[in-house]
């Protein structure tokens, strides 16, 4: 019997959220912003909606997010212009990559208009930002061409199995896997690539889908990534015994399809990369690669360069944060670009978050402060 206790609470607002303030000493953008551990700010993940049309148990369980759940009113959400303004200021501090997320970002009306605005932004050295989007794929077949035309470069699609019964059970809204595969085909046809597919592996639920997923995507041009089931938020009833270590995932695939380790493509990359080997044991580009994201068993806090912006303007410095910094008042009360950029710089310079490393050192229940409630993944995206 499942004896999880799921708290009934408003999971959007972390209790320690602080209003962002302009620091007394200006922090002007220089293109390189370091936190207290020397980590640069290079990646901004932007949640554009708190709405979601799946009810995956590891992210938005129905026990909390039922049909009467009160989503944020539209007036509370950052407008596309506000999001673009903040993203431009982050780019001035050195951000080179923007990822749109949610909730389910394709539920945000006219999302392609935001993509078009963000596609006009440039890095400090004049290059287009790496602009990508993570989606469950349910609306991708309908939106892929418009997103590409607006300037989106790549998509990452969440898919936790190919078996239709397993997939329907995990999304908990009886959504068929075939429609997600149709979305992937539409993304490929539109040129939104290279496409990545993320599979959250939960022991005892979908681990038997690892090899079918590897067989299906091997040689397809799609990069399949396996993510350890994470202890994000307070509503998913996370238990360590439901985590299948990424090392086991690699071992299972390697027994059928020999794998060769690959170097990271950039500092701070979350996934460890493995290529499918040819007959001589060398990476075969035609067969492609897989990735594993091991935030539970192999923490990568030491080079984490990602910040997260919630749909109504809360800046979070860690996926496992128990509090954020509210930028929306600065945006809506007349603060200048210089003031907002200085506030962002001050916040990042004070960052020392390393939750996953502390969890690894002390155990899964000891990294957060007593009584702290971490923000939900459904609220700030993965």
SELUM-956158 format. One line per 4 residues: their letters; for each residue x, y, z of C-alpha. Coordinates in Angstrom, 2 decimals, decimal comma. Example, Ala and Ser with C-alpha at 12.3 -4.5 7.8 and 13.67 -1.06 7.14 Angstrom:
as) 12,30 -4,50 7,80 | 13,67 -1,06 7,14 $
***
This chain:
xxxx) 0,00 0,00 0,00 | 1,24 3,51 -0,85 | 1,42 5,37 2,47 | 2,63 8,69 1,14 $
xxxx) 1,48 11,77 3,00 | 0,99 14,62 0,54 | 0,68 18,09 2,07 | -2,26 20,16 0,91 $
xxxx) -0,78 23,62 0,53 | -0,13 26,36 -1,97 | 3,01 24,99 -3,57 | 3,76 28,00 -5,74 $
xxxx) 5,02 30,44 -3,17 | 8,03 29,47 -1,12 | 7,71 30,89 2,41 | 11,09 32,65 2,42 $
xxxx) 10,56 34,64 -0,81 | 12,23 38,04 -0,55 | 11,52 41,23 -2,45 | 14,55 41,98 -4,61 $
xxxx) 16,16 45,32 -3,76 | 18,61 47,57 -5,52 | 21,92 47,24 -3,65 | 23,64 50,26 -2,15 $
xxxx) 26,72 49,50 -4,25 | 26,05 49,20 -7,96 | 26,74 45,87 -9,62 | 27,12 46,83 -13,27 $
xxxx) 26,97 44,12 -15,96 | 30,40 43,14 -17,28 | 29,52 39,91 -19,07 | 30,95 37,80 -16,24 $
xxxx) 29,08 37,44 -12,96 | 30,40 35,02 -10,33 | 28,72 33,68 -7,22 | 30,43 33,06 -3,86 $
xxxx) 31,78 29,72 -5,09 | 33,17 31,18 -8,31 | 30,40 29,85 -10,55 | 29,45 32,08 -13,52 $
xxxx) 25,87 32,89 -14,49 | 25,40 31,52 -18,03 | 21,97 29,87 -18,17 | 18,49 31,24 -17,39 $
xxxx) 15,44 28,98 -17,25 | 12,19 30,89 -17,60 | 8,85 29,48 -16,46 | 6,13 31,08 -18,59 $
xxxx) 3,10 29,46 -16,94 | 2,17 27,55 -13,79 | -0,44 25,56 -15,73 | 0,09 21,97 -16,73 $
xxxx) -2,11 19,51 -18,59 | -0,48 16,32 -17,22 | -0,59 15,17 -13,61 | 2,63 13,18 -13,32 $
xxxx) 3,01 11,92 -9,77 | 6,64 13,03 -9,53 | 5,74 16,60 -10,46 | 2,04 17,53 -10,14 $
xxxx) 0,12 14,80 -8,29 | -3,66 15,00 -8,56 | -3,97 14,89 -4,79 | -2,74 18,49 -4,76 $
xxxx) -3,32 19,75 -8,28 | -6,96 18,76 -8,66 | -9,59 20,33 -10,92 | -10,22 23,08 -8,35 $
xxxx) -6,57 24,07 -7,96 | -6,31 27,90 -8,16 | -3,74 28,86 -10,78 | -2,19 32,30 -10,80 $
xxxx) -4,38 35,02 -12,33 | -3,11 36,37 -15,63 | -2,32 39,81 -14,14 | 0,25 38,21 -11,83 $
xxxx) 2,21 36,64 -14,68 | 5,11 38,50 -16,19 | 4,18 39,86 -19,59 | 6,23 38,85 -22,63 $
xxxx) 7,78 42,32 -22,61 | 8,74 41,99 -18,94 | 10,26 38,55 -19,54 | 12,23 39,87 -22,50 $
xxxx) 13,49 42,84 -20,49 | 14,71 40,60 -17,68 | 16,32 38,18 -20,15 | 18,17 41,06 -21,82 $
xxxx) 19,59 42,13 -18,46 | 20,64 38,58 -17,66 | 22,38 38,41 -21,04 | 24,33 41,54 -20,10 $
xxxx) 25,60 39,62 -17,05 | 26,83 36,75 -19,25 | 23,83 34,49 -19,82 | 24,15 32,70 -23,14 $
xxxx) 21,29 30,21 -22,95 | 17,57 30,66 -22,36 | 15,26 27,72 -21,76 | 11,49 28,25 -21,71 $
xxxx) 9,67 25,94 -19,37 | 6,58 25,81 -17,13 | 4,29 24,17 -16,16 | 3,71 23,27 -19,78 $
xxxx) 5,02 26,28 -21,72 | 2,93 25,60 -24,83 | -0,18 26,31 -22,75 | 0,85 29,99 -22,58 $
xxxx) -1,21 31,77 -25,23 | 0,82 33,09 -28,18 | 4,06 31,69 -26,79 | 5,62 32,08 -30,26 $
xxxx) 5,40 35,88 -29,80 | 7,66 35,61 -26,74 | 10,04 33,38 -28,70 | 10,22 36,02 -31,43 $
xxxx) 11,12 38,72 -28,90 | 13,76 36,60 -27,17 | 15,29 35,58 -30,50 | 16,28 39,21 -31,06 $
xxxx) 18,48 39,31 -27,95 | 22,25 38,98 -28,15 | 25,06 37,84 -25,88 | 27,72 40,28 -24,70 $
xxxx) 29,83 39,36 -27,75 | 26,96 39,92 -30,18 | 25,87 36,32 -30,77 | 22,26 35,06 -30,69 $
xxxx) 21,33 33,43 -27,41 | 20,86 29,67 -27,39 | 17,06 29,58 -27,26 | 15,33 26,31 -26,39 $
xxxx) 12,11 25,02 -24,83 | 11,13 22,02 -22,71 | 7,68 20,53 -23,27 | 5,69 17,37 -22,61 $
xxxx) 5,01 17,26 -26,36 | 1,23 17,23 -26,08 | 0,81 20,41 -28,17 | 4,04 20,22 -30,14 $
xxxx) 2,55 18,88 -33,37 | 0,35 21,96 -33,51 | 3,04 24,49 -32,51 | 6,35 23,24 -33,97 $
xxxx) 6,33 25,18 -37,24 | 5,28 28,46 -35,62 | 7,94 28,11 -32,92 | 10,66 27,50 -35,49 $
xxxx) 9,50 30,43 -37,61 | 9,61 32,67 -34,51 | 13,24 31,77 -33,85 | 13,23 28,81 -31,46 $
xxxx) 16,28 26,65 -32,06 | 15,70 23,41 -30,18 | 13,19 21,49 -28,10 | 13,49 18,99 -25,29 $
xxxx) 10,53 16,65 -24,89 | 9,66 14,81 -21,68 | 8,70 11,18 -22,36 | 8,75 8,59 -19,57 $
xxxx) 8,11 5,46 -21,62 | 6,87 4,07 -24,92 | 4,40 1,56 -23,50 | 1,06 3,31 -23,83 $
xxxx) -0,39 1,90 -20,63 | 2,67 2,93 -18,63 | 2,71 6,38 -20,17 | -0,99 6,99 -19,56 $
xxxx) -0,60 5,85 -15,96 | 2,36 8,16 -15,38 | 0,78 11,27 -16,93 | -2,45 10,41 -15,03 $
xxxx) -4,72 12,12 -17,57 | -4,98 9,17 -19,99 | -2,92 10,95 -22,67 | -1,68 8,57 -25,42 $
xxxx) 2,01 8,22 -26,15 | 1,35 8,31 -29,89 | 0,49 12,01 -29,76 | 3,82 12,83 -28,14 $
xxxx) 5,59 10,86 -30,87 | 3,63 12,88 -33,43 | 4,91 16,02 -31,76 | 8,48 14,76 -32,00 $
xxxx) 8,00 14,05 -35,70 | 6,62 17,57 -36,23 | 9,59 19,09 -34,38 | 12,03 17,14 -36,54 $
xxxx) 10,22 18,22 -39,71 | 10,27 21,85 -38,57 | 14,02 21,73 -37,95 | 13,90 22,16 -34,17 $
xxxx) 17,02 20,24 -33,42 | 18,99 18,51 -32,20 | 15,98 17,19 -30,29 | 16,44 15,82 -26,80 $
xxxx) 14,06 13,45 -25,03 | 14,10 13,31 -21,23 | 12,94 10,22 -19,37 | 12,54 10,40 -15,59 $
xxxx) 13,28 6,89 -14,28 | 11,38 5,86 -11,18 | 12,26 2,46 -9,75 | 9,27 0,12 -9,70 $
xxxx) 7,29 2,30 -12,11 | 8,96 2,62 -15,52 | 12,48 1,23 -15,26 | 11,50 -1,58 -17,66 $
xxxx) 11,09 1,11 -20,34 | 14,81 1,98 -20,37 | 15,83 -0,50 -23,05 | 12,75 0,00 -25,29 $
xxxx) 13,45 3,74 -25,24 | 17,12 3,16 -26,10 | 16,20 0,84 -28,97 | 13,62 3,26 -30,34 $
xxxx) 15,81 6,38 -30,37 | 19,19 4,79 -31,19 | 20,21 6,05 -34,61 | 17,25 8,44 -34,85 $
xxxx) 19,19 11,68 -34,35 | 17,35 12,25 -31,06 | 19,47 12,47 -27,89 | 17,83 10,37 -25,18 $
xxxx) 18,57 11,41 -21,59 | 17,70 9,52 -18,42 | 17,03 11,56 -15,27 | 17,17 10,23 -11,74 $
xxxx) 13,90 10,68 -9,86 | 14,57 13,78 -7,75 | 13,46 15,08 -4,37 | 12,10 18,37 -5,71 $
xxxx) 9,35 20,13 -3,75 | 7,06 18,66 -1,09 | 4,23 17,00 -2,99 | 5,67 14,02 -4,86 $
xxxx) 6,25 11,69 -1,88 | 9,88 11,17 -2,92 | 11,76 8,21 -1,44 | 15,38 7,26 -1,99 $
xxxx) 14,46 3,64 -2,64 | 12,56 4,77 -5,76 | 15,72 6,26 -7,28 | 17,42 4,11 -9,90 $
xxxx) 21,04 5,31 -10,06 | 22,18 6,48 -13,48 | 25,10 4,04 -13,28 | 22,53 1,22 -13,39 $
xxxx) 20,85 2,79 -16,43 | 24,18 2,97 -18,27 | 25,00 -0,60 -17,27 | 21,70 -1,95 -18,62 $
xxxx) 22,06 -0,22 -21,96 | 25,74 -1,10 -22,29 | 24,90 -4,80 -21,97 | 22,85 -4,61 -25,19 $
xxxx) 24,44 -1,64 -26,96 | 28,09 -1,00 -25,99 | 28,67 2,58 -24,90 | 31,71 4,87 -24,96 $
xxxx) 32,01 7,89 -22,61 | 32,11 11,33 -24,22 | 33,51 14,62 -22,98 | 31,16 17,38 -21,86 $
xxxx) 30,31 19,90 -24,57 | 30,38 22,88 -22,19 | 31,22 23,72 -18,55 | 28,28 23,14 -16,23 $
xxxx) 26,61 20,59 -18,49 | 24,15 18,55 -16,41 | 24,26 15,34 -18,42 | 27,07 12,81 -18,61 $
xxxx) 27,27 11,78 -22,27 | 27,72 8,30 -23,70 | 28,04 7,40 -27,40 | 26,87 4,18 -28,97 $
xxxx) 29,99 2,31 -30,08 | 30,77 0,91 -33,53 | 32,28 -2,54 -34,12 | 35,73 -1,19 -33,22 $
xxxx) 34,58 0,27 -29,93 | 34,68 3,86 -31,09 | 31,82 6,39 -31,01 | 29,51 5,96 -33,99 $
xxxx) 27,97 9,32 -34,95 | 25,30 7,57 -36,99 | 24,01 5,79 -33,87 | 24,07 8,90 -31,71 $
xxxx) 24,34 9,14 -27,96 | 22,52 9,04 -24,63 | 22,90 11,16 -21,53 | 22,33 10,58 -17,84 $
xxxx) 21,47 13,30 -15,32 | 22,48 12,11 -11,85 | 21,51 14,90 -9,50 | 20,81 12,45 -6,65 $
xxxx) 23,77 10,07 -6,83 | 26,41 12,29 -8,46 | 25,83 15,93 -7,52 | 27,03 18,54 -9,99 $
xxxx) 26,56 21,65 -7,84 | 30,25 22,59 -8,16 | 29,80 24,00 -11,66 | 26,07 24,81 -11,72 $
xxxx) 25,60 28,07 -13,64 | 21,79 28,14 -13,87 | 19,23 30,56 -12,49 | 15,46 30,13 -12,69 $
xxxx) 12,77 32,76 -13,17 | 9,22 31,85 -12,15 | 6,19 32,84 -14,15 | 5,43 35,81 -11,88 $
xxxx) 8,99 37,03 -11,47 | 10,57 35,11 -8,58 | 14,28 34,48 -9,15 | 15,47 31,11 -7,80 $
xxxx) 19,14 30,18 -7,56 | 18,70 26,41 -7,20 | 16,19 23,81 -8,35 | 15,94 22,74 -4,70 $
xxxx) 15,54 26,25 -3,30 | 13,22 27,02 -0,41 | 12,97 30,70 -1,29 | 13,27 33,15 -4,16 $
xxxx) 13,86 36,83 -4,86 | 10,91 38,82 -6,22 | 11,91 40,90 -9,26 | 8,38 41,86 -10,28 $
xxxx) 8,09 44,97 -8,06 | 11,24 46,37 -9,67 | 9,78 45,72 -13,11 | 6,43 47,31 -12,32 $
xxxx) 7,42 50,19 -10,05 | 9,68 52,15 -12,35 | 13,14 50,75 -11,62 | 15,69 51,46 -14,34 $
xxxx) 17,51 48,77 -16,30 | 20,65 49,64 -14,35 | 18,85 49,18 -11,03 | 17,36 45,80 -12,02 $
xxxx) 20,67 44,59 -13,44 | 22,37 45,64 -10,21 | 19,79 43,75 -8,14 | 20,33 40,61 -10,23 $
xxxx) 24,08 40,95 -9,85 | 23,84 41,38 -6,09 | 21,61 38,31 -5,74 | 23,90 36,08 -7,81 $
xxxx) 27,05 37,30 -6,07 | 25,54 36,17 -2,76 | 24,69 32,69 -4,04 | 26,27 29,69 -2,28 $
xxxx) 23,61 27,03 -3,00 | 24,79 23,43 -3,25 | 21,83 21,37 -2,08 | 22,67 18,14 -3,92 $
xxxx) 26,23 18,06 -2,61 | 24,97 18,56 0,95 | 22,39 15,82 0,46 | 25,14 13,48 -0,73 $
xxxx) 27,36 14,35 2,24 | 24,74 14,23 5,01 | 21,85 12,17 3,72 | 18,62 12,98 1,84 $
xxxx) 16,80 14,63 4,75 | 19,53 16,88 6,12 | 20,43 19,43 3,42 | 17,57 21,85 3,88 $
xxxx) 17,02 24,00 6,93 | 14,60 22,53 9,49 | 11,05 23,23 8,42 | 12,07 24,59 5,01 $
xxxx) 9,76 23,77 2,14 | 11,40 23,53 -1,27 | 9,77 25,06 -4,32 | 7,91 22,69 -6,65 $
xxxx) 9,39 21,65 -10,00 | 6,01 22,30 -11,64 | 6,38 25,94 -10,61 | 9,91 26,71 -11,81 $
xx) 10,53 23,94 -14,33 | 13,25 21,31 -14,42 $
***
